[in-house]
Amino acid sequence: MNRTQREPIKSALREPQIPVQAKLAAAWTSLMFLVIYIDYFHLYQPGEIDVIRGGDIFAFEISGTLMSTFFVVIAIPALMVLLSMTLPARVNRATNLVVASLYIPVMVFNVAGATWDYAFYYALTIGVEVLILAFILRSAWTWPRTHSDAAAVATADRLLHHTHS
């Protein structure tokens, strides 16, 4: 028996093509979980529960408006999971680009009220959130085009140049 017959055959794992919609939905899901857990872990900081019991979160008085704002902040990524899987490609791409762009400052705002004792924690958590949003932006921006899209653009370009000649 020769050497090649005795060794098991090694085969490369096939990389399945993952649709852009699934990548976006997974990224929004990850972001949503991080936002929830980061808020939850915030409660572990000494004195935070007492501050909340006193009626404040950061510098904000707890109110219906504040709670509604918090709901919207977490509802948008939750809705983006659904929208990323169901919207038509062109609208999906635009929606993801707009919402992810708007969410970067929302995530960075979480540093408000942070102390130097927790600087690394906030840099780490906000950094990961922004990386996920950058992934969403890149995935939406580089959304694959079909050959028919390229043909339609070329046809439109020819028509545009023909009418202006």
Buried (B, 14 or more C-beta within 10 A) or exposed (E): EEEEEEEEEEEEEEEEEEEBBEBBBBBBBBBBEBBEEBBEEBEEBEEEEEEEEEEEBEEBEBEEEBEEEBEEBBEBBBBBBEBBBEBEBEEBBEBBBEBBEEBBEBBEEBEEEBEEEBEEBBEEBBEBBBEBBEBBBEBBEEBEEEEEEEEEEEEEEEEEEEEEE
